[in-house]
Amino acid sequence: MDEMDKFLLHGLRKGERGTPMAQNILFGWVLFGNAANLESPPVNISTLHSDLHLTQLIHKFWELEELAARKFFSPEESMCEKLYDDTTERASDGRFIVRLPLKKNVLIAETTTDKLYYMPHHAVVKTTSQATKLRVVFNASMKSTYANSLNDALMLGPQLKQDLFSILVRLRIHLFGIIADIEKMYRQVYVAKEDSDYQRIVWRSNPADPVHHYRLLRVTYGVAAASHLAVKSLHRAALNASNASKEVIEVIRSSFFS
């Protein structure tokens, strides 16, 4: 009752004795009181209230719970797979060297001979983090003077990582579960020298120093093709591990989430 004054408005309508009254409130007019002496039969009013936001949330919940349908590669995804298989090499330290899956009809420089792209970047500081207090975020979606970005010019490749729901379901069939992390997973893969100019940045330690130009030689988070290249390299490493059992290879291919 203490909250009544917050939604009551001026306006009280009274009829004859024995008939209901109408009160104006914040949500509109409401009827209350005795309606037994009304001569006309009561009118039944049906209302339907639909909360679209709640409906969308329920749909999204069930979509997350459903197992993903088997997906066939699109022509572009198949091209990315073929490019990786045909061009990937192994460095002397064991890391893979991959090519960026560039589209042929999208230019990110003003001339076809000027094959370079500069990525803006900034630092994100999280003082509460125990492991990584500073992360560098690279923006490969920044448009160049030719109105395209590096991400515009890249094919994405197929989604190779497993969905988290399936991984958690499989985890329940085992007595013990081990959770591990691949340190700097994207940075474990080299980008071929032919494509490193597409990952250029500028840097200087303080404003008084001259600007220096650098090339990022590893797969970089923020580049559209990075996820496919990193996960594909993980799968290739599993297949190339001749001393690993089939069970270990299957775990690497099906139970990693990146």
PECORNOR-V247692 format. One line per field, one symbol per residue. ss: DSSP state (2 for helix, 1 for strand, 0 for the rest). burial: I if it has 24 or more other C-alpha atoms within 12 Angstrom, else O. A space follows every 50 residues. Layout:
BEGIN
ss->???
burial->???
END
This chain:
BEGIN
ss->00022221111110000000111110011111000000000000000000 02222222222222200000000022222222222220110000011100 01000000000000000101111110000000011111100000000000 22210000000002222222200000000000000222011022222221 11100000000111100100000002222222222222220000022222 22220000
burial->OOOOOOOOOOOOOOOOOOOOOOOOOOOOOOOOOOOOOOOOOOOOOOOOOO OOOOOOOOOOOOOOOOOOOOOOOOOOIOIIIOIIOOOIIOOOOOIIIIII IIIOOOIIOOOOOOOIIIIIIOOOOOOOOOOOOOOOOIIIIOOIOOOOII IIIIIIIIIIIIOOOOIOOOOOOOOOOOOOOOOOIIIIIIIIOOIIIIII IOOOOOOOOOOOOOIIIIIIIIIIIIIIIIIIIIIIIIOOOOOOOOOOOO IIIIIIII
END
